[in-house]
């Protein structure tokens, strides 16, 4: 199993105030216990680990072990509280700054810079899309985030809907917005978009045409409040 790295990053939602005060480098027996139990269950299927003592724990597992990781979290680690599941698209936007406000384009003088190379988060990765989920153990009073690469060739990963009931709608949303298929999901159908809508709006290469035609927020004239003088923002 890869060793747990300590990184300087944002405090996770599973960290308590007392834990954070302990600071970097302080032992974290609660999350370490969760990590040890998960590693014992999954073995070499654990691809990368980042444990920030007193703050949070991230574990990336092999794609084929995503379902087994959820089962281990629920049954072995007793993480019965499911927080959320979603997908990350690590592809840099091919539209560059044209997707931002007009003021940004004026300041930089760039409309479409060359796309940046694709990079991943603290636990690394090998594919464009990653699925990630947050679970908590109420007994251990700690939680952690599980991640897995979604294979580029199939854009498919196992569903957690049979493990955590709350994952059902989260996976439907991720499928609808990112196009990731969750194998074994009982009812992958749209939540928000019209039935005949084409494309996946949260993918980085999905063009937001409304912002290209009329950038938001852009540079706009602000109408003053009635009854105020010019120097007070009035007419």
N, C-alpha and C positions, 0 to 999 in steps of 0.2 A: 504494500500500500504506500502511496506517496506520503511524504512527511507533511505535517500541517505547517503552513507558513503563517507568519504574523505580518500583517500589513497595516498601514496607516490609512484607513478609509472611513466612510460614513458609519455612524452608529446604527446598528440594525434595530428593528422594532421589537426584537426579543430581549434587548438589553435593559436591565433595571438600572435605576439611578445609582445605586450602591456599586453595581458592577463597573459602570463607567468610571466612577471615581477612583477605582483601583488602578486604572491606567494600563498602558501597553506593557506587555511582558509579565503581567501578574497571572499566576495559574488560574485556570477556569475549569474547575472540576465538573461543573454541571454539563457544559458543552463537550468537554473531553470525554465524559462518560457516554454521552449520546454518540459521539464520533467513534469511540471504541466498539460500542455495540453494533453500530452500522457497518463498520469495517469487518467485524467478525462474521456478519451475515453475508456481505457481498464480496469480500476478498479483493481479487484483482479487478473487479468491476468498478471499484472506486478509482476514478481517473485523476482527480485533483482535489486538494483540500486547502481551504484558507480558514484558519481559526484565529480570530483576533480576540485575545483574552479579555474578558469583561465587556465585550461588545457584541460579537456575532460569529456565526459559523456558516460557511458556504461549502457545499460538497457537490462536485460534478461527477456523475457516474456515466458509464458507457451507455450508449443508446439502447442496446439490447437489454440492459439491466434496469431501465426506467420503471417498469412495472414491479419488478422485484424490490427496487428501492422503496417504492410506495408501500408495498406489503411489509417490508422490514420496519419502516417508520411507524406504521400503524400497529403492527402486532408485536414486534420485538422491542421497539423503543417506546411503545404506548403513546405515540403522538396522535391522540384522538381528535385534536383540534386542527381542522383544515382551515387555513387562512385564505389562500388564493392560489390560482394557477394562471400562467400567461405565457407569452412567447416574446422573445427578443429578436429583432432583425438587425444584425450587425453590419449590414451593407451600408456604407456611407451614401448619403443622398446624391444621386447623379445630377440633381438639379442645382446643387451648390446654393449660393445665396439668393437665387431667384425665388426660393421658397420663403424668404424672410421679408421683412419690411423694406419699403423703398428707401428709407433713411439709411439702412445698413448698406444697401448697394451704392448709395451716393458716397458714403464715408469710405468704403473700401475700393470703389472703382472697379469692382469685379461683379460680373453677372453670372458667369458659370466657370468657376475655377476647375482645374483638373480634379476628378474624384480622388479622395484619399484612399489609401489601402485599408482593407478590412482588418480591424483588430477586435479582440474579444475582451471580456471583463477579467476580474482578478483570478478566476479559475480557468482561464483559457478556453479553447474550443477549436474545432476543426471544420465547422459547417457554418452556413449563413444564418440559419435559425437555431435558436436554443429554446427549449421549454424549461420553465422553472416554476417551483411551487414552494410555498411556505407552510410548514407544519409546526405544531407546538405540543410539548408534553406538559400537561397540567400538573403532573406529579413532580417532574423535575423542575418545573417553573422555568423552562427554557425552550427555545425554538431554534430552527435553522432553516436554511434554504437549500433545496435540492435542485440541481440543474442537469440537463442532458442535451447533447447535440441532436438535432433532427437531421437524419441522413439526407443529403442533397439529392440523391438519386431517386428517393421515393417520397420525400417530404411527409413522411408518416412516422408516428411513434405511438406506443401503446396508450390506451385510455386509462385514466384513474377513476372513471365514473363508478366502477363497481367497488372501489375501495372507499372513496369518500363521496357521499351523495352530492356535496357542494361542488365537486369538480365538473358535474354535468354541464351546467350553464357556462362555467369558465371555459371549458373546452369548446363549446359551441361558439362562444365569442371569439376565441383564438382561431378557430377554423374559418369563421366568417371574415375576420379582419386580416389574418395572415395567410390563410390557405393551407395551414398545417392540418393534416388528417390524423385523427385519433382513432387508431384501430381498436375495434371492440366497443366504441361508443354506440349506445342504442338508438340515438336519434339526432344525428348531425343535421340540423336545419337552422336557418337564419333566425336571429333574434331581433335585429335592427333594420336591416336593409330590405328593399323590395326583392321579391322572389327572383325577378329577372335581372337583378343588378349584376354587372360583370366586373371582376377585379377584386382586389383586396386592399382596402383603404389604408391600413396601417403598415403596409410594405413601404420601404424607403423609396422604391422606384415607381410608386403609384403617383401619377401627377395630380396635384390638387389644383385643377383648372381654375376654380373660382379665385384662388389666390394669385394665379398668374395673370388673369384678366384684370383683377382689382386687388392688388396686394393688401394684406392686412397686417398691422393696423395702418401702415403707410403714413404719408404726410397729409394731414387734413387740416382744414381751417376750423378752429374752435369758435363757435358762436358765443359771444359774451352773454352774461346774465342781464336780463332787462332791468333798467333803472340804475345801473352802475356806470360810472365814468369810464373813459377809455383806459386810463391807467389802472383801473380796478377790474378790468376784464369785461366792461360793458360796451354798449354801442356808442 
